Amino acid sequence: MSSSPQSVIRRSGTPSRQRNRVPLVVAVVLNYNGWHDTVRCVRSLEESGYKRLDIVVVDNGSTDDSLRQLRRRLRGISILSLAQNGGYAAGNNAGIRQALEMGAEYVLVMNNDVVVEKKFLQPMIKAAERDPMTGIVTCKVLYASSPHEVFSGAGRFSWSRCTGVSNGLLLLRPDNNNEECPVDFACGVLFLAKRNVFESVGFLDERYFMYFEDVEFSRRVSRQFKMMYTPYGVAYHKSGGGKGWKTYTELYLFYHTRNRFWAFAGDPFLYRAYVVVFTLMNSAAKAAIILMNYFREPETNRKRLLVLAKGIVEGLSGIPHQRRHQ
């Protein structure tokens, strides 16, 4: 399945809401060979206490027993089955379209390895409803394995680091990011979007497969809408890509490296040159860390170095390439 990020759904607009009316939220949960995590995620949503919450689970061409297990364990939940894994953006786009067809006034996009606290959604809705120009709201996401550390908080786009980051993230304490504030980056692990965001700016860019599509999407959205962060909604993320350079997966190393080049291909020449230099230096640092630990897991680290190099080559080539998800 393919989609241009500029493709939009034309509707009459966001449904009118009377004061104090609870808007319909449809959560999109993307599964790929991870039904255990998906079931936990859905159960946490069901127990979150929001009155008008529907859930769409998208199985992104899983090759394990996921689809059967999801249908057996999540009775009453809408499950959308895709024939093949088109990546994070393609899978979520399919779920977002389904959510809009269901009449969603808000779409909650979240990773399947996230669990949410009770009442997490109400402050996000409150922040979104405060200003009609607010299109996206994010919340505080902590590491599931280390809940005293912040995974994503008040997001901002960092020109110097060529990516989206969380304010105060270097300190990593959950008592950081404790004020509602405007943001210009919404981490793809969990964000709440009004339906007219997708109607106006389109969907996630499917060329990226995974990583950096949230950076590109945030930059596109922020040209037309405000984005807000609230610390009063809290969730926990398993972080399957790895928590540090020594543990980053091959998928992370390849796509995160390649897509950084692609995400800024339309920027002015001087900044694109900076992105190239920064990415090469960043990749060299990652390679050095991998080499320092090479003999602990030689075969794994050899593969990590190889995909890191492939990410550089494909990113610099500037030619989108359909990579098979292994």
N, C-alpha and C positions, 0 to 999 in steps of 0.2 A: 504494500500500500504506500502511495506517495502523497505528499501534500506540500503545497507552497506555504510558507509562513504568512504570505500576504493574502491567502484565500480567506474569505470571511463568510459568515452566515448573515444573511439579510433578513432581519425580522423587524417588527414594528417598534422594538425597543424593550427595555426592561419593564416587566409588568409593574403596574402601579401598586403601591402598598399603602394601606391605611396605617395610621399611627398605631404602634404597639402590635401590629400584625407580625407574626413570626415568618420570615422568608424561608422558602424552600431551598435547602442545601443538598446537593448531590455530591458525594465523595467518590472520587475515582481512585481505585487501588490497582496498581499494575503488578501482575504476577508473572514471574518466569522461573520455573523450576524451584519454587520456594513456597509451597502451599502451607507449610507449618507457620512461617512468618505471616503469611497473608491471613490465615485464620485468626491468629492473635491480633493482628491489626484490626480486622473487621469486628472482632468481639469487643475491643476497646472502644471502637466507634459506637457500637450498639449500646454500650454502657456509659457513654459520655453525657447523656442526659439532655441532648438537644431534641426538641419536640418534632421538628420537621426535617429529618435527615434520612435521605435515601442513599444507597450505596450501589455503585457499579464496580464489579471486579472484572478486570480485563486480563485474560490469560494470553500472554504474548507468545504464542506458539511453543509452549513448554514441551520438552521432550521426555519428561518423567511422568509420574502418575498424577500431576497437579490437577488437571481438569476433572478427572473422576473424583478425586478427593474433595475438591472445592464444591462440586455439585452435590456430593453426599453430605458434606458438613455445613454448607452454607445455604440451606434450603430457605427459599423466600428472598434470597439476594439475587439481583440481576447479574448474570455472568455472561460476559461477551468473550467468545473464543475466536482468536485470530489464527490464521493458517500458518503464519511464520512470524519469527521474531524480527520486527522492523526497528527495534531499539526503543529507548525510553520515550522519545518524542512521538514516534508513530503510534506506540501503544497507548500513551496518554491521550493523544489526539482522538483516537477512536473512542476512548471513554468519555472525553469531553463532549464530542458530538452526540453521543448517547445521552449524556446528562442534559444537554441543551434540548434535545428532543423530548426529554421527560419534563421539561418546563422549569429546569433549575434557574433560580434567581442568582444563586452563587454556586460555583464549582470549587470543591476542595480537592486539590491535587496533592497526593502524598505517596511516598515510597511504601512498599508493603512491609518493610522491616521497621516501621514506626508504630509505636503504641502511644495513645494519648491519655492524658489525665481527664478525669470527669470535669465537666463544665469548661473545657478548653475552648470550645467553639463560641460560646456566648460573648466573651470580650472581643473576639475577632469580628463578629457580626456588629457589635456595638461600635467598634472603631471604623468599620466600613460604612455604617449608616450615618455617621456623624457628618460626612461631607459627600455630596453627590459626585464630586470629582475624584474621590478615592476609588481606585479600581482594584487594587490588590492589598491584602493584609497578610503579614507573616507573624509568627509567634516564636517563643523561646523553645529551642530544641536542644536537649542534652544528650550526651552519649549514654546509651542503655547500659553499657558495661562499666561506665564511670560517671554516674549521675551528678558528680560534683564538677563536671567539666562541660562547657558549652560547645555544642557542635555548630549551631548557627543561631545568631541573635539578630540585633539590629544591623541589617545588611547595607553595605555601601559598595559602590564600584570604586576600585582602587586603580587609578591610572598607572601608578608606579609598579604595581604587581600584576597588572593586566588581567584582572579577574575580580570577582565579587568576594568580599570578606565581611566578617562580623566585627563591629566596633568592640574594642577591648578584648578580642579573642585571644591575644597572646597571654592574657592573665588567666583565661579559661575558667574563671569562677562563676557559678550560677548566680551570684549576687551582682554580677555585671549585667549590662543591658536591661536595667530594671525600670526604664522610663519609656513611655510611648513616644514615638518620634517618627518623622518622615524618613523614608529610606529610598534608595535608588537601585537596590538589588534585592530580589526575592529568590532565596535558595530553593531549588527544585525539590528538595526533600519534603517540603510542606508549604503550601501557600493557598490562600483563599482568594478567588477572583470573581468579580461580578460578571454576569453573562455578557454585558455590553463590551467588556474588554476583548473577548473573542470575536464579537460581532464587528468591532471597530478595527482591531489590529491584526486579527488572524490568530493562527495557532503556533505551536512550537515548531521550530525548523527541524525537519526530519533528516536533513543531511548529516547531522552531528552524531546520530545513533545514541550516544550517551556522553554526558559532560559538556559543559559550556552552552548547551541550549538554553539554560536558565539565564545565563549572562546575556546572550543575544536577545532573548525574550524580554528581560527586564529593561534593557536599553530601549527596545522598541516601545514597550508599554509606557515608560516614563516620559516619552515625548507627548503623550496624550492624556495620561492620568497621573494622579498622585498615588504613591504607595506608602503604606504605613506599617509600623511594627508595634506590637503590643506584647509586654512580658507576662501578661496575665493568663495567656493560654500557654500550656506547657505540654511538650511531647518528648519522647525518648527514641533515639535512632540507633540502630545496630551498626551502621556504617560498614557496609560490605566491601567498600573499596580499599579498606585498610586505614589505620590510624596514624601511620608514620611512614617515612620514606623506606624503612627497612621492610615494611609489611604491605606496601602497595601492591595490588594485583596487576597481572599483565594487562587486563582490560583497562584498568585505570591508567597505567603508564602509557599505553598506546593512544587511547582516545583523548585523554587530558592533554597530552603533548600535541597531537595532531590538531585538535579542535581549537587550541589557543591561537594557532596561526590563522585558522579559518574565520574565527569569530571577529577578527579585526581587519579582514581583507578589504573592507570598504572604507576604512579610516584614512585620514591624510597620510601622505607618504612618510613623513618624518616619524609619525607615531607607529606606523607599520614597521619601519626599520627598527624602532625601539623594541617592539614586540618580538621581532626576530632575535635580536641580541639577548633580550631578557630570557626568552624561551630556551635558547641554546645554552646560556649560562645556568639556568635552572635545571636543564637536562643533564648538563655536565656534573652538577652537584649531586643529582640523584644517582647518576652512574658511579660517582666516587663512593657514595654510601653503599651501593650494591656491591661494588668491588671489595670494599673493606670487609664485607660479610660473605664474600663469594664462597669460601670453602666450607661454610656451615651447611649450605644447600647449593652445591655447584650447579646441578641441572636446572633447578628453579631460577637461580640468579642468572644463569646463561640466557634463559628465555626472557627474563626481565630486561636484560641489556638489549637483546635482539628486538623486542617490541618497542622499546624506547627509541632505538635507531630508526625503526620503520615509521614510528610516529613523526619523527623529524622529517624524514624523506617525503612522506605523503603530505605532511602539513606544508612544506615548502613548495611542493609541486602545485598546490592550489587546485588540484583536481579531485572533486568528491569521488570516492570509491566505495562501492558496496562491500564491506568486509563481513565475512561470515562469522556469526557469533558462535564461538566454540563452547 
